[in-house]
Amino acid sequence: MEWLASGLRRDVCVLLYGDERRAQQLKSALESHYDRRVKPDRFYGALETLESTGHVQKRVEGLEDVYSLTDAGRENVERYAAWIDEQVGE
């Protein structure tokens, strides 16, 4: 699963699981989680890669881009969550 090679791409998908978000909302949530600034070129590059690989889809609402997971993106997040559960266990 190539999308897992990047923690940023993985975390974008996790944030989109179950809800769509505007690009700036995603970036702010990531920066809050990482407790540091995410460079715009890195952030938008991750979104473009996720879109080109079919994990997220973008729609334009007014002046803002709104992102949501595709079925493939959702499946990969669920597989990742299952793997985490296996490794961490109860």
N, C-alpha and C positions, 0 to 999 in steps of 0.2 A: 504494500500500500504506500505508494509514493507520497501521498499527501502527508503521511506521518513523519516524513523525513524533516519536516519543518515544524518546530513547536509553535511558531506563530500561526501557520496555516491551521494546525490542529486546534489551537485555542480559538481562532476565529470561528471554526465550525462548531466547537463546543458552545460558544456564546450564541450562535444562531440556532442551536437545537431548540425547537419548540416555539421560536419567535423570530420574526424578521426585525432587522435593525437598520437604521441609517448609518452610513459610513462613519460619521463623526461619533455616533453613539458607540459603535464598535471600537473605534480607536481609543476613546475615553475609557471604556471598560477595560481594555487591555492595559492601558497605562496605569490605571488604578490597581489592577491585579499584579502587574510587574513592578509597581512603585517606581517607575521611571518613564521617560518619554520614549515613544516609538517613532522612529524617523518616518516621515510621510512616504518617502520613496520605497522603503521596506514594506510598510503597511499596504500601500496601494499595489505594490508588486505581488504581495501575497494574495490580495483579493483578485487580481487579474489572473494569477495562476489557478486559483480555485475555480474561477469562472471558466477558464479555458479547459480545465480538466473535468468539468461537469459536476463539481461538488457544490457550487453556489450559483444562484442566478441573481441578476440585477434588474431592477426596474427603476425608472425615473419618476419621482414624485415632486413636481414643481422644479426646484433647482437642485434637489438632493437625490443621490443614489441610495436606493433601499435594497438590502441584500437579504436573501433567505436561502435555506438549504434545499438542495434537490433531494430526491429519493436516495441517490448514491451517497450524497453527503451525510444524510441521516443514518444510512446503513453503516458507514464507516465510523461515525461517532459511537453508534451502539456497539460495534465490534471493539472499538478502543475501550469503551467503558467495561465491557465484559472481560477484556484482557487485564485491565487494572484490577477488577474484582478478583480475578484468578491469582494475580501476583500478590495483592495485599491480603486477600482472604479475610475471614472473620476471626 
